[in-house]
Amino acid sequence: MKKAIYLIVLAFVSALTVTSCKNDDAAPSSISGNWKLQSVESEIKLYGEAAEKESEDVSAGNLFIEFKGDGTFNSNSVVSSEDLELNQTVSGTYEVKDGYLTLKYKENTKDNTLFLKVTTSTSSELVLTLDKDALTKTAAELAKTNPEDAQSIQLILVFAETFTVTMKYKK
């Protein structure tokens, strides 16, 4: 079950990874540029089980996100495992508000939204976190347009006592 949750989250997060300014609202032009994903760290603890920590250097994977000054973004992702291969290009709009980066995009004709906390942002480094708070906000928004994905996220929230995925980027 932990591996399944990790794969779901890694696929979801890798498809959409973004940047923002630390705990401040920012105009789209202030976070514009290209960011390359360097590493993904996770700590997931299901109720009644030991915490599982994983860290993966993904810098060789050329995963990136580009933020444009007009409030749009483009990203690529490649997630590989024994059972899962995902090649996807994602485009949409973004907004930075109240310490969260909000991404809105279409996938298979469905409207999707993803909230990520901005943990660190400098001119050369960006750290984004997907935790239970960000997942809760994401599920609430998705319930309006994409109930199946919202239910999947709600299952993660039910089973996970601790859930943190940290993505580190460099320009």
Secondary structure, DSSP 8 states (H G I E B T S, - for coil): -HHHHHHHHHHHHHHS-----TTS-B-GGGG-EEEEEEEEEEEEEETTS--EEEEEE-GGG--EEEE-TTSEEEEEEEEE-SS-EEEEEEEEEEEEETTEEEEEEEETTEEEEEEEEEEEE-SSEEEEEEEHHHHHHHHHHHHHH-HHHHHHHHHHHHHEEEEEEEEEEE-
